[in-house]
Amino acid sequence: DAKTTQPPSMDCAEGRAANLPCNHSTISGNEYVYWYRQIHSQGPQYIIHGLKNNETNEMASLIITEDRKSSTLILPHATLRDTAVYYCIVSLGGSQGNLIFGKGTKLSVKP
Amino acid sequence: DAGITQSPRYKITETGRQVTLMCHQTWSHSYMFWYRQDLGHGLRLIYYSAAADITDKGEVPDGYVVSRSKTENFPLTLESATRSQTSVYFCASIRDRGDEQFFGPGTRLTVL
């Protein structure tokens, strides 16, 4: 079973920030939080990952709470092309960590 | 082109037939994975491979066979296809000590 809990769906207006929450209360100290997304019918695409500190890259920001029991993925300026299913995954990381996908959050970006 | 490719992209077969899904990557990544995705579910790991000639079972390996004679190829075989194996199959790879799994475009398999 997935070790994360995400809302099944969310809406966001185009151009606004999309904030996708994830609960992972049973995360262990050496596990990372990964985010992937899957645009309709395509293979999943890596977005970002983090251990303790907040992370930012060209796609998104990842905010992890101090107790590491939850995190938020932020897409700063959502576009229609960001409409996808977003998966929050807890994993040991890299080749040691097989990814266990839950059902994710279906994000719909609306004009 | 560099990347990870899967073939065929679509396949229809009948119950009891043998089917092989191909996965090829051009990066020489050590690790490769096979997942299946069923309607309304996330991806589930079938098998993975740490290197040529090293394979291991994932969450749902029953009914599948894999091999890895060359680093770049990781074929998945359904020895006797069943209707319950109708699914979309994704192959992925990751470089040694890497963080990001790269996924192929998927193979949509229908077993009648």
Backbone of each chain as ProteinMPNN parsed JSONL, in Angstrom:
{"seq_chain_A": "DAKTTQPPSMDCAEGRAANLPCNHSTISGNEYVYWYRQIHSQGPQYIIHGLKNNETNEMASLIITEDRKSSTLILPHATLRDTAVYYCIVSLGGSQGNLIFGKGTKLSVKP", "coords_chain_A": {"N_chain_A": [[0.838, -1.189, 0.0], [0.367, 2.317, -0.647], [2.301, 4.764, 1.092], [1.37, 7.223, 1.518], [-1.035, 9.923, 1.692], [-3.303, 11.584, -0.304], [-5.416, 14.228, -1.559], [-8.142, 13.305, -3.69], [-8.775, 14.938, -5.892], [-8.248, 18.227, -7.308], [-8.835, 21.656, -8.123], [-7.522, 24.382, -10.038], [-6.981, 27.771, -10.904], [-5.863, 28.996, -14.024], [-2.62, 30.376, -14.189], [-2.502, 30.909, -11.513], [-1.09, 29.903, -8.326], [-0.645, 26.453, -7.717], [-1.261, 24.373, -5.066], [-0.422, 21.416, -3.796], [-1.271, 19.079, -1.436], [0.212, 16.571, 0.745], [0.116, 13.831, 2.881], [2.293, 12.025, 4.957], [2.655, 10.4, 7.35], [3.97, 8.216, 8.437], [6.556, 8.205, 7.597], [9.988, 7.287, 7.411], [13.251, 8.047, 8.826], [15.23, 7.944, 6.817], [13.953, 8.115, 4.438], [12.882, 9.595, 1.389], [10.826, 12.228, 0.036], [9.116, 12.067, -2.889], [7.918, 13.542, -5.91], [5.924, 12.872, -8.65], [4.381, 13.287, -11.853], [1.618, 12.503, -14.011], [0.636, 12.941, -17.117], [-2.249, 12.686, -19.088], [-2.405, 9.413, -20.307], [0.321, 9.255, -20.743], [3.716, 8.287, -19.795], [4.78, 8.416, -16.336], [6.275, 11.428, -15.015], [9.114, 12.737, -13.552], [9.184, 15.194, -10.958], [10.217, 16.527, -8.602], [12.177, 16.096, -5.592], [12.782, 15.548, -2.063], [14.421, 15.543, 1.17], [14.659, 16.66, 3.865], [14.918, 19.42, 3.799], [13.42, 22.304, 2.233], [12.85, 22.331, -1.27], [13.588, 23.559, -4.543], [13.044, 23.714, -8.011], [13.158, 24.132, -11.599], [10.61, 23.447, -12.245], [8.934, 23.255, -9.963], [8.217, 23.817, -6.433], [9.028, 22.293, -3.325], [7.74, 21.88, -0.215], [8.494, 20.784, 2.919], [7.273, 19.761, 6.013], [8.513, 20.47, 9.327], [8.421, 18.245, 11.027], [8.325, 16.321, 9.167], [6.055, 14.945, 8.436], [4.262, 15.705, 6.584], [3.854, 17.257, 3.353], [4.035, 19.785, 0.763], [3.486, 20.315, -2.605], [4.273, 22.843, -4.814], [3.174, 24.465, -7.609], [4.115, 27.225, -9.158], [2.933, 28.995, -11.072], [0.4, 27.95, -12.496], [-0.352, 26.262, -15.554], [-2.473, 25.35, -18.348], [-1.345, 23.063, -19.327], [-0.369, 21.835, -17.12], [-2.307, 20.255, -16.11], [-2.939, 17.174, -14.76], [-2.32, 13.962, -13.19], [-1.008, 13.932, -10.02], [1.501, 12.468, -8.16], [2.497, 11.714, -4.941], [5.196, 10.328, -3.355], [6.78, 8.192, -1.075], [10.033, 7.181, -0.525], [13.053, 5.194, -0.357], [14.812, 6.116, -2.123], [16.509, 6.782, -5.203], [18.08, 4.05, -6.819], [17.647, 2.237, -4.835], [15.169, 2.504, -3.952], [12.159, 1.346, -4.689], [9.436, 2.671, -6.387], [6.335, 3.298, -4.962], [3.293, 3.771, -6.083], [0.428, 5.608, -5.247], [-2.992, 6.574, -5.599], [-2.897, 9.221, -6.237], [-3.337, 12.816, -6.911], [-5.719, 14.312, -8.875], [-5.159, 17.017, -10.721], [-6.804, 19.732, -12.0], [-6.397, 22.287, -14.171], [-7.884, 25.279, -14.828], [-9.106, 27.564, -17.318]], "CA_chain_A": [[0.0, 0.0, 0.0], [1.089, 3.572, -0.645], [2.497, 5.298, 2.432], [0.986, 8.632, 1.468], [-2.45, 10.251, 1.516], [-3.486, 12.797, -1.085], [-6.817, 14.42, -1.976], [-8.313, 12.705, -5.02], [-8.825, 15.919, -6.974], [-8.163, 19.651, -6.977], [-8.908, 22.582, -9.243], [-6.689, 25.571, -9.911], [-7.142, 28.691, -12.027], [-4.652, 29.22, -14.815], [-1.824, 31.518, -13.76], [-2.397, 30.94, -10.058], [-0.272, 28.839, -7.744], [-1.327, 25.219, -7.32], [-0.641, 23.817, -3.859], [-0.903, 20.046, -3.655], [-0.815, 18.543, -0.155], [0.454, 15.141, 0.882], [0.416, 13.363, 4.235], [3.136, 10.814, 5.025], [2.931, 10.411, 8.785], [4.811, 7.082, 8.848], [7.84, 8.294, 6.894], [11.134, 7.031, 8.278], [14.273, 9.078, 8.747], [16.049, 7.894, 5.612], [13.09, 8.111, 3.248], [12.683, 10.847, 0.689], [9.517, 12.505, -0.555], [9.208, 12.282, -4.33], [6.699, 13.897, -6.637], [5.859, 12.595, -10.077], [3.065, 13.558, -12.42], [1.293, 11.721, -15.19], [-0.305, 13.586, -18.021], [-3.107, 11.651, -19.643], [-1.915, 8.356, -21.183], [1.772, 9.248, -20.885], [4.453, 7.747, -18.662], [5.009, 9.404, -15.276], [7.396, 12.352, -15.181], [9.679, 13.209, -12.287], [9.098, 16.635, -10.737], [11.107, 17.031, -7.563], [12.201, 15.272, -4.403], [13.473, 16.175, -0.941], [14.561, 14.746, 2.389], [14.238, 17.476, 5.017], [14.859, 20.839, 3.457], [12.588, 22.681, 1.095], [13.571, 22.255, -2.525], [12.986, 24.262, -5.677], [13.688, 23.575, -9.32], [12.484, 24.922, -12.633], [9.219, 23.024, -12.383], [8.094, 23.345, -8.78], [8.835, 23.89, -5.107], [8.578, 21.27, -2.385], [7.816, 22.327, 1.168], [8.347, 19.65, 3.823], [7.132, 20.251, 7.382], [9.669, 20.178, 10.181], [8.312, 16.866, 11.526], [8.368, 15.501, 7.941], [4.858, 14.114, 8.297], [3.477, 16.158, 5.443], [4.57, 18.128, 2.431], [3.202, 20.462, -0.236], [4.092, 20.623, -3.894], [3.765, 24.117, -5.31], [3.413, 24.886, -8.988], [3.913, 28.658, -8.884], [2.045, 29.644, -12.057], [-0.134, 26.784, -13.195], [-0.857, 26.419, -16.912], [-3.379, 24.269, -18.74], [-0.537, 21.861, -19.545], [-0.079, 21.195, -15.832], [-3.398, 19.333, -15.782], [-2.337, 15.843, -14.696], [-2.396, 13.303, -11.88], [0.238, 14.165, -9.29], [1.751, 11.408, -7.187], [3.45, 11.929, -3.85], [5.717, 8.984, -3.079], [7.845, 8.106, -0.078], [10.923, 6.136, -1.009], [14.447, 5.269, 0.086], [15.499, 6.962, -3.07], [17.376, 6.234, -6.224], [17.872, 2.672, -7.229], [17.256, 1.43, -3.679], [13.778, 2.762, -3.597], [11.113, 1.117, -5.668], [8.376, 3.651, -6.212], [4.987, 2.765, -4.736], [2.353, 4.81, -6.487], [-0.97, 5.55, -4.807], [-3.921, 7.033, -6.63], [-2.531, 10.576, -6.611], [-4.307, 13.906, -6.97], [-6.0, 14.791, -10.221], [-5.196, 18.477, -10.75], [-7.401, 20.318, -13.21], [-6.139, 23.721, -14.297], [-8.999, 25.814, -15.63], [-8.831, 28.927, -17.83]], "C_chain_A": [[0.884, 1.254, 0.0], [1.188, 4.091, 0.78], [2.104, 6.753, 2.504], [-0.516, 8.758, 1.291], [-2.546, 11.579, 0.797], [-4.971, 12.978, -1.39], [-6.985, 13.879, -3.384], [-8.318, 13.721, -6.148], [-8.724, 17.335, -6.431], [-8.32, 20.44, -8.258], [-8.004, 23.768, -8.969], [-6.942, 26.456, -11.124], [-5.8, 28.899, -12.722], [-3.941, 30.479, -14.355], [-1.666, 31.633, -12.261], [-1.488, 29.806, -9.59], [-1.155, 27.633, -7.406], [-0.56, 24.622, -6.15], [-1.227, 22.434, -3.606], [-0.361, 19.448, -2.368], [-0.607, 17.033, -0.191], [0.771, 14.843, 2.342], [1.226, 12.077, 4.171], [3.604, 10.658, 6.469], [3.842, 9.275, 9.238], [6.173, 7.09, 8.171], [8.988, 8.023, 7.865], [12.261, 7.999, 7.941], [15.09, 9.098, 7.469], [15.226, 7.844, 4.328], [12.893, 9.522, 2.7], [11.21, 10.998, 0.307], [9.748, 12.839, -2.03], [7.856, 12.73, -4.872], [6.911, 13.578, -8.114], [4.491, 13.057, -10.563], [2.884, 12.726, -13.679], [0.215, 12.461, -15.967], [-0.987, 12.481, -18.807], [-2.404, 10.729, -20.638], [-0.396, 8.332, -21.372], [2.423, 8.559, -19.686], [4.642, 8.82, -17.602], [6.277, 10.208, -15.518], [7.843, 12.828, -13.805], [9.522, 14.727, -12.174], [10.193, 17.103, -9.786], [11.167, 16.021, -6.435], [12.978, 15.994, -3.304], [13.521, 15.243, 0.259], [14.036, 15.532, 3.591], [14.001, 18.925, 4.617], [13.893, 21.077, 2.311], [13.453, 22.689, -0.163], [12.824, 23.027, -3.597], [13.765, 23.921, -6.929], [12.844, 24.341, -10.339], [11.016, 24.571, -12.77], [8.376, 23.4, -11.177], [8.928, 23.591, -7.529], [8.223, 22.815, -4.23], [8.807, 21.803, -0.982], [7.536, 21.121, 2.06], [8.271, 20.199, 5.244], [8.297, 19.783, 8.239], [9.628, 18.742, 10.716], [8.284, 15.84, 10.38], [7.122, 14.646, 7.736], [3.958, 14.585, 7.165], [4.329, 17.065, 4.573], [3.565, 18.757, 1.464], [4.029, 20.699, -1.484], [3.457, 21.903, -4.406], [4.173, 24.308, -6.759], [3.116, 26.372, -9.014], [2.943, 29.368, -9.83], [1.47, 28.547, -12.951], [-0.626, 27.152, -14.597], [-1.762, 25.241, -17.242], [-2.609, 22.96, -18.921], [-0.114, 21.179, -18.254], [-1.222, 20.299, -15.371], [-2.876, 17.904, -15.884], [-2.703, 15.206, -13.353], [-1.027, 13.434, -11.232], [0.373, 13.141, -8.176], [2.825, 11.838, -6.196], [3.901, 10.549, -3.385], [6.822, 9.08, -2.045], [8.735, 6.931, -0.454], [12.321, 6.306, -0.426], [15.295, 6.039, -0.9], [16.36, 6.21, -4.042], [17.056, 4.798, -6.538], [17.504, 1.762, -6.066], [15.769, 1.503, -3.426], [12.838, 2.495, -4.738], [9.97, 2.07, -5.372], [7.048, 2.943, -6.025], [4.013, 3.899, -4.991], [0.996, 4.566, -5.846], [-1.853, 6.014, -5.947], [-3.684, 8.482, -7.025], [-3.661, 11.573, -6.512], [-4.485, 14.316, -8.417], [-6.137, 16.305, -10.161], [-5.77, 18.926, -12.08], [-7.146, 21.817, -13.182], [-7.153, 24.285, -15.277], [-8.69, 27.229, -16.083], [-9.64, 29.981, -17.1]], "O_chain_A": [[1.982, 1.263, 0.557], [0.279, 3.89, 1.586], [2.466, 7.449, 3.453], [-1.184, 7.842, 0.811], [-1.955, 12.573, 1.218], [-5.708, 11.996, -1.472], [-6.066, 13.981, -4.196], [-7.905, 13.398, -7.261], [-9.057, 17.612, -5.279], [-7.986, 19.962, -9.343], [-7.749, 24.118, -7.817], [-7.099, 25.959, -12.24], [-4.751, 28.967, -12.082], [-4.566, 31.52, -14.154], [-0.802, 32.366, -11.778], [-1.165, 28.887, -10.342], [-2.259, 27.779, -6.881], [0.647, 24.394, -6.237], [-2.396, 22.305, -3.243], [0.852, 19.315, -2.204], [-1.164, 16.323, -1.028], [1.592, 15.52, 2.96], [0.892, 11.156, 3.426], [4.793, 10.77, 6.767], [4.431, 9.356, 10.315], [6.87, 6.076, 8.176], [8.959, 8.478, 9.008], [12.234, 8.678, 6.914], [15.593, 10.149, 7.072], [15.758, 7.559, 3.255], [12.759, 10.493, 3.445], [10.458, 10.024, 0.264], [10.48, 13.77, -2.365], [6.801, 12.35, -4.364], [7.911, 13.95, -8.727], [3.558, 13.199, -9.774], [3.847, 12.304, -14.32], [-0.933, 12.584, -15.54], [-0.373, 11.47, -19.146], [-1.882, 11.173, -21.661], [0.119, 7.475, -22.089], [1.761, 8.283, -18.685], [4.664, 10.008, -17.923], [7.225, 9.731, -16.142], [7.027, 13.27, -12.996], [9.701, 15.455, -13.15], [10.996, 17.971, -10.128], [10.286, 15.167, -6.33], [13.734, 16.927, -3.574], [12.76, 14.279, 0.349], [13.084, 15.113, 4.249], [13.033, 19.562, 5.031], [13.59, 20.176, 1.529], [14.639, 23.014, -0.114], [11.599, 23.137, -3.569], [14.994, 23.848, -6.91], [11.94, 25.094, -9.98], [10.253, 25.336, -13.359], [7.229, 23.818, -11.332], [10.159, 23.577, -7.559], [7.05, 22.47, -4.373], [9.932, 22.136, -0.609], [6.472, 20.508, 1.97], [9.107, 21.012, 5.64], [8.979, 18.814, 7.905], [10.668, 18.096, 10.845], [8.225, 14.634, 10.62], [7.143, 13.712, 6.935], [2.983, 13.912, 6.83], [5.371, 17.57, 4.991], [2.416, 18.327, 1.361], [5.141, 21.223, -1.417], [2.232, 22.027, -4.427], [5.358, 24.312, -7.094], [1.951, 26.754, -8.899], [2.207, 30.258, -9.403], [1.998, 28.262, -14.026], [-1.232, 28.203, -14.803], [-1.811, 24.257, -16.504], [-3.153, 21.878, -18.695], [0.433, 20.077, -18.279], [-1.107, 19.645, -14.335], [-2.427, 17.469, -16.945], [-3.318, 15.842, -12.497], [-0.01, 13.084, -11.831], [-0.529, 12.972, -7.356], [3.914, 12.268, -6.577], [3.072, 9.699, -3.059], [7.693, 9.945, -2.129], [8.252, 5.821, -0.675], [12.724, 7.407, -0.051], [16.362, 6.55, -0.558], [16.876, 5.134, -3.741], [15.896, 4.385, -6.524], [17.088, 0.624, -6.287], [15.195, 0.645, -2.755], [12.718, 3.307, -5.656], [9.587, 2.245, -4.215], [6.673, 2.09, -6.83], [3.923, 4.855, -4.22], [0.472, 3.454, -5.893], [-1.505, 5.866, -7.118], [-4.21, 8.936, -8.041], [-4.775, 11.252, -6.098], [-3.514, 14.631, -9.106], [-7.112, 16.823, -9.617], [-5.284, 18.548, -13.146], [-7.613, 22.525, -12.29], [-7.262, 23.824, -16.413], [-8.091, 28.009, -15.343], [-9.527, 31.168, -17.406]]}, "seq_chain_B": "DAGITQSPRYKITETGRQVTLMCHQTWSHSYMFWYRQDLGHGLRLIYYSAAADITDKGEVPDGYVVSRSKTENFPLTLESATRSQTSVYFCASIRDRGDEQFFGPGTRLTVL", "coords_chain_B": {"N_chain_B": [[17.17, 8.119, -31.504], [18.0, 9.313, -28.27], [16.975, 7.86, -25.157], [14.152, 6.237, -23.601], [12.395, 3.588, -24.837], [9.425, 1.808, -25.795], [7.981, -1.169, -27.079], [5.479, -3.316, -28.522], [3.426, -0.333, -28.97], [0.736, -0.649, -28.744], [-1.213, -3.544, -28.204], [-3.156, -6.326, -28.973], [-4.264, -9.373, -27.819], [-4.963, -12.892, -27.352], [-6.453, -14.88, -24.761], [-4.255, -17.101, -23.17], [-2.173, -16.962, -24.978], [1.319, -16.329, -25.652], [3.031, -13.379, -24.904], [5.345, -10.788, -25.568], [6.665, -7.9, -24.261], [8.612, -5.16, -25.151], [11.408, -3.277, -23.95], [13.629, -0.647, -24.218], [16.567, 1.153, -23.499], [18.747, 3.933, -23.96], [20.662, 4.995, -22.347], [22.412, 3.456, -20.902], [21.677, 2.924, -18.273], [21.784, 1.432, -15.05], [19.652, 0.3, -13.556], [16.453, -1.046, -14.167], [12.884, -1.109, -14.582], [9.64, -2.637, -14.482], [6.306, -1.687, -14.61], [2.769, -1.968, -14.015], [-0.315, -0.454, -14.884], [-3.538, -0.097, -13.899], [-6.945, 0.753, -14.594], [-8.002, 3.425, -12.649], [-6.161, 2.977, -10.704], [-2.918, 3.419, -9.172], [0.491, 3.035, -10.319], [1.859, -0.241, -10.3], [4.558, -2.225, -9.246], [6.111, -4.711, -11.165], [8.431, -6.285, -11.896], [11.95, -5.809, -11.331], [15.292, -4.798, -12.239], [18.663, -4.855, -11.398], [20.958, -4.885, -12.831], [22.558, -6.256, -15.775], [21.544, -9.587, -16.127], [20.617, -9.712, -13.519], [17.757, -9.899, -11.749], [14.66, -9.118, -10.044], [11.731, -9.768, -8.06], [8.8, -7.725, -7.977], [5.928, -6.108, -6.662], [3.743, -7.391, -7.915], [4.36, -9.987, -9.407], [3.39, -12.408, -10.448], [2.691, -14.54, -13.159], [4.282, -13.312, -14.986], [7.416, -13.026, -16.741], [10.807, -12.064, -16.78], [13.83, -10.951, -18.394], [17.302, -10.086, -18.652], [19.589, -9.814, -20.564], [21.177, -7.979, -21.835], [22.351, -4.745, -20.932], [20.847, -2.618, -21.955], [18.336, -3.56, -22.647], [15.162, -4.806, -21.549], [13.076, -7.065, -21.559], [9.633, -7.992, -21.066], [7.709, -10.78, -20.462], [4.62, -12.323, -20.939], [3.678, -15.375, -20.2], [1.435, -16.983, -20.579], [-1.137, -15.419, -21.454], [-3.678, -13.739, -19.564], [-7.024, -12.476, -19.007], [-7.006, -10.75, -16.871], [-4.596, -9.539, -17.078], [-4.827, -7.502, -18.796], [-3.918, -4.255, -19.336], [-2.051, -1.177, -18.856], [1.3, -1.002, -19.539], [4.301, 0.092, -18.159], [7.668, 0.843, -18.626], [10.685, 1.634, -16.918], [13.723, 3.415, -16.098], [16.721, 3.982, -14.201], [19.653, 5.75, -13.42], [22.697, 4.547, -11.906], [22.952, 5.476, -8.564], [21.315, 7.553, -9.072], [18.455, 9.792, -8.934], [16.089, 10.162, -10.27], [13.52, 8.455, -11.864], [13.142, 7.458, -15.162], [10.554, 7.222, -17.4], [9.109, 5.106, -19.891], [6.919, 5.406, -22.814], [4.809, 3.682, -22.524], [2.907, 0.622, -22.968], [-0.085, -0.399, -24.237], [-1.954, -3.057, -23.423], [-4.299, -5.44, -24.411], [-6.119, -8.207, -23.456], [-8.038, -10.62, -24.807]], "CA_chain_B": [[17.096, 9.151, -30.477], [18.286, 8.833, -26.931], [15.794, 7.807, -24.311], [13.606, 4.928, -23.275], [11.315, 3.284, -25.768], [8.698, 0.565, -25.571], [7.262, -1.675, -28.255], [4.684, -2.379, -29.304], [2.684, 0.641, -28.159], [-0.59, -1.233, -28.545], [-1.228, -4.967, -28.526], [-4.342, -7.099, -28.621], [-3.961, -10.789, -27.905], [-6.016, -13.752, -26.817], [-6.125, -15.656, -23.56], [-3.42, -18.28, -23.361], [-1.04, -16.705, -25.87], [2.513, -15.708, -25.082], [3.252, -12.015, -25.39], [6.55, -10.15, -25.037], [6.736, -6.447, -24.362], [10.024, -4.782, -25.198], [11.825, -2.005, -23.381], [15.009, -0.361, -24.617], [17.039, 2.473, -23.095], [20.021, 4.26, -24.611], [21.556, 5.683, -21.419], [23.193, 2.476, -20.124], [21.28, 2.924, -16.871], [21.9, 0.121, -14.434], [18.388, -0.224, -13.046], [15.258, -0.96, -14.997], [11.678, -1.507, -13.858], [8.369, -2.797, -15.176], [5.104, -1.398, -13.826], [1.49, -2.015, -14.705], [-1.278, 0.528, -14.38], [-4.914, -0.451, -14.198], [-7.869, 1.881, -14.497], [-8.35, 3.813, -11.289], [-5.092, 2.646, -9.763], [-1.586, 3.902, -9.474], [1.351, 2.026, -10.932], [2.33, -1.308, -9.417], [5.815, -2.775, -9.727], [6.045, -6.132, -11.519], [9.791, -6.786, -11.745], [12.984, -4.835, -11.574], [16.6, -5.379, -12.533], [19.743, -3.973, -10.95], [22.039, -4.931, -13.832], [22.39, -7.403, -16.669], [21.457, -10.907, -15.484], [20.126, -9.619, -12.139], [16.361, -9.463, -11.724], [13.991, -9.378, -8.765], [10.284, -9.599, -8.11], [8.182, -6.575, -7.345], [4.684, -6.324, -5.922], [2.786, -8.244, -8.631], [5.141, -10.685, -10.432], [2.81, -13.675, -10.911], [2.252, -14.572, -14.545], [5.24, -12.576, -15.804], [8.81, -13.448, -16.725], [11.687, -11.049, -17.347], [15.231, -11.307, -18.611], [18.122, -8.888, -18.881], [20.874, -10.29, -21.09], [21.958, -6.786, -22.16], [21.993, -3.622, -20.062], [19.885, -1.678, -22.543], [17.04, -4.179, -22.932], [14.527, -5.455, -20.406], [11.785, -7.54, -22.048], [8.661, -8.567, -20.135], [6.945, -11.812, -21.157], [3.455, -12.966, -20.345], [3.837, -16.715, -20.785], [0.101, -17.428, -20.978], [-1.879, -14.205, -21.092], [-5.022, -13.846, -18.988], [-7.771, -11.211, -19.122], [-6.63, -9.867, -15.765], [-3.365, -8.858, -17.433], [-5.146, -6.324, -19.592], [-3.404, -3.143, -18.54], [-1.013, -0.382, -19.506], [2.586, -1.395, -18.967], [5.343, 1.109, -18.269], [9.047, 0.503, -18.318], [11.413, 2.796, -16.411], [15.129, 3.164, -15.783], [17.361, 4.982, -13.351], [21.097, 5.542, -13.415], [23.235, 4.2, -10.599], [23.009, 6.626, -7.647], [20.45, 8.632, -9.549], [17.24, 10.055, -8.184], [14.912, 10.299, -11.127], [13.184, 7.352, -12.755], [12.675, 7.884, -16.477], [9.54, 6.272, -17.844], [8.779, 4.995, -21.292], [5.585, 5.902, -23.175], [3.776, 2.714, -22.17], [2.292, -0.315, -23.917], [-1.466, -0.722, -23.847], [-2.192, -4.469, -23.759], [-5.644, -5.961, -24.198], [-6.207, -9.662, -23.577], [-9.453, -10.971, -25.042]], "C_chain_B": [[17.387, 8.537, -29.118], [16.993, 8.779, -26.133], [15.391, 6.387, -24.009], [12.388, 4.676, -24.144], [10.698, 1.94, -25.423], [8.023, 0.147, -26.874], [6.644, -3.022, -27.93], [4.015, -1.347, -28.402], [1.279, 0.145, -27.848], [-0.533, -2.698, -28.974], [-2.545, -5.561, -28.076], [-3.983, -8.558, -28.806], [-5.104, -11.584, -27.295], [-5.52, -14.496, -25.59], [-5.309, -16.888, -23.927], [-2.211, -18.053, -24.262], [0.136, -16.109, -25.095], [2.718, -14.336, -25.731], [4.535, -11.47, -24.764], [6.499, -8.66, -25.31], [8.199, -6.035, -24.244], [10.245, -3.416, -24.566], [13.298, -1.802, -23.699], [15.381, 1.036, -24.143], [18.466, 2.681, -23.604], [21.027, 4.896, -23.652], [22.549, 4.76, -20.711], [22.905, 2.573, -18.625], [21.348, 1.513, -16.305], [20.528, -0.493, -14.13], [17.245, -0.01, -14.028], [14.08, -1.594, -14.267], [10.536, -1.746, -14.849], [7.23, -2.559, -14.191], [3.88, -1.715, -14.685], [0.558, -0.999, -14.058], [-2.671, 0.145, -14.846], [-5.815, 0.733, -13.926], [-8.188, 2.17, -13.035], [-7.291, 3.488, -10.251], [-3.81, 3.354, -10.149], [-0.781, 2.797, -10.122], [1.782, 1.002, -9.885], [3.535, -1.976, -10.054], [5.689, -4.27, -9.976], [7.407, -6.793, -11.253], [10.754, -5.615, -11.879], [14.317, -5.547, -11.74], [17.675, -4.38, -12.153], [20.885, -3.903, -11.957], [21.743, -6.1, -14.751], [22.468, -8.692, -15.851], [21.076, -10.875, -14.014], [18.707, -9.074, -12.166], [15.731, -9.833, -10.39], [12.514, -9.078, -8.893], [9.871, -8.308, -7.43], [6.919, -6.985, -6.628], [3.77, -7.353, -6.58], [3.47, -9.046, -9.729], [4.466, -11.9, -11.066], [2.303, -13.564, -12.342], [3.197, -13.868, -15.5], [6.641, -13.178, -15.666], [9.631, -12.321, -17.337], [13.069, -11.654, -17.573], [16.001, -10.019, -18.839], [19.513, -9.349, -19.331], [21.774, -9.128, -21.485], [21.465, -5.623, -21.307], [20.852, -2.8, -20.635], [18.501, -2.256, -22.764], [16.487, -4.906, -21.727], [13.145, -5.938, -20.849], [10.937, -8.174, -20.937], [7.791, -9.546, -20.914], [5.775, -12.285, -20.306], [3.397, -14.349, -20.976], [2.511, -17.28, -21.281], [-0.877, -16.332, -20.544], [-3.276, -14.513, -20.545], [-5.707, -12.48, -19.083], [-7.362, -10.224, -18.037], [-5.313, -9.135, -16.031], [-3.588, -7.741, -18.447], [-4.794, -5.091, -18.769], [-2.531, -2.27, -19.435], [0.291, -0.665, -18.773], [3.634, -0.312, -19.229], [6.687, 0.524, -17.848], [9.734, 1.777, -17.825], [12.862, 2.415, -16.171], [15.652, 4.282, -14.9], [18.862, 4.697, -13.363], [21.544, 5.183, -12.003], [23.432, 5.47, -9.779], [22.174, 7.805, -8.143], [19.213, 8.769, -8.694], [15.977, 9.958, -9.013], [14.72, 9.049, -11.964], [12.627, 7.948, -14.044], [11.742, 6.804, -17.012], [9.401, 6.284, -19.358], [7.352, 5.43, -21.541], [4.463, 4.928, -22.859], [3.358, 1.825, -23.325], [0.907, -0.64, -23.398], [-1.783, -2.125, -24.343], [-3.628, -4.841, -23.426], [-5.631, -7.461, -24.439], [-7.682, -10.04, -23.673], [-9.777, -12.379, -24.564]], "O_chain_B": [[17.054, 7.38, -28.859], [16.05, 9.53, -26.383], [16.183, 5.454, -24.142], [11.457, 5.481, -24.169], [11.34, 1.062, -24.848], [7.564, 0.978, -27.658], [7.209, -3.792, -27.154], [4.044, -1.491, -27.18], [0.706, 0.481, -26.811], [0.105, -3.046, -29.967], [-2.997, -5.336, -26.953], [-3.45, -8.938, -29.848], [-6.077, -11.023, -26.79], [-4.321, -14.708, -25.411], [-5.633, -17.616, -24.866], [-1.309, -18.891, -24.297], [-0.027, -15.482, -24.048], [2.591, -14.175, -26.945], [4.783, -11.666, -23.574], [6.312, -8.223, -26.446], [8.924, -6.495, -23.362], [9.396, -2.527, -24.635], [14.117, -2.692, -23.47], [14.629, 1.99, -24.344], [19.271, 1.752, -23.67], [22.116, 5.293, -24.069], [23.432, 5.234, -19.997], [23.79, 2.332, -17.804], [21.02, 0.536, -16.977], [20.286, -1.665, -14.418], [17.099, 1.054, -14.629], [14.251, -2.494, -13.445], [10.482, -1.131, -15.914], [7.187, -3.135, -13.104], [3.949, -1.728, -15.914], [0.632, -0.725, -12.86], [-2.941, 0.074, -16.045], [-5.488, 1.609, -13.125], [-8.589, 1.282, -12.283], [-7.499, 3.7, -9.056], [-3.636, 3.817, -11.276], [-1.319, 1.737, -10.439], [2.035, 1.345, -8.73], [3.539, -2.26, -11.252], [5.221, -5.013, -9.113], [7.505, -7.744, -10.477], [10.427, -4.578, -12.455], [14.456, -6.73, -11.429], [17.615, -3.21, -12.53], [21.684, -2.967, -11.934], [20.789, -6.847, -14.531], [23.343, -8.857, -15.0], [21.193, -11.887, -13.324], [18.48, -7.929, -12.557], [16.198, -10.736, -9.695], [12.092, -8.258, -9.708], [10.484, -7.857, -6.463], [6.841, -8.072, -6.055], [3.092, -8.109, -5.884], [3.185, -8.809, -10.903], [4.914, -12.377, -12.109], [1.586, -12.628, -12.695], [2.942, -13.83, -16.704], [7.0, -13.75, -14.637], [9.201, -11.692, -18.304], [13.42, -12.701, -17.03], [15.421, -8.987, -19.178], [20.48, -9.28, -18.574], [22.997, -9.263, -21.476], [20.276, -5.539, -20.999], [19.987, -2.334, -19.894], [17.568, -1.504, -23.046], [17.225, -5.542, -20.975], [12.144, -5.289, -20.546], [11.453, -8.798, -20.009], [7.196, -9.173, -21.925], [5.922, -12.601, -19.125], [3.097, -14.478, -22.163], [2.473, -17.979, -22.294], [-1.371, -16.328, -19.417], [-3.954, -15.43, -21.009], [-5.041, -11.454, -19.223], [-7.37, -9.012, -18.254], [-4.954, -8.215, -15.295], [-2.633, -7.109, -18.9], [-5.294, -4.901, -17.66], [-2.303, -2.578, -20.604], [0.367, -0.576, -17.547], [3.825, 0.134, -20.36], [6.802, -0.188, -16.85], [9.398, 2.875, -18.268], [13.192, 1.235, -16.054], [15.096, 5.379, -14.858], [19.284, 3.541, -13.322], [20.854, 5.48, -11.028], [24.022, 6.435, -10.264], [22.331, 8.928, -7.665], [18.959, 7.938, -7.821], [14.901, 9.692, -8.476], [15.625, 8.624, -12.683], [11.761, 8.822, -14.021], [12.098, 5.627, -17.067], [9.553, 7.315, -20.012], [6.639, 5.786, -20.602], [3.29, 5.297, -22.916], [3.44, 2.206, -24.492], [0.743, -1.097, -22.267], [-1.871, -2.355, -25.549], [-4.112, -4.597, -22.321], [-5.191, -7.93, -25.488], [-8.462, -9.812, -22.749], [-10.917, -12.826, -24.688]]}, "name": "protein", "num_of_chains": 2, "seq": "DAKTTQPPSMDCAEGRAANLPCNHSTISGNEYVYWYRQIHSQGPQYIIHGLKNNETNEMASLIITEDRKSSTLILPHATLRDTAVYYCIVSLGGSQGNLIFGKGTKLSVKPDAGITQSPRYKITETGRQVTLMCHQTWSHSYMFWYRQDLGHGLRLIYYSAAADITDKGEVPDGYVVSRSKTENFPLTLESATRSQTSVYFCASIRDRGDEQFFGPGTRLTVL"}
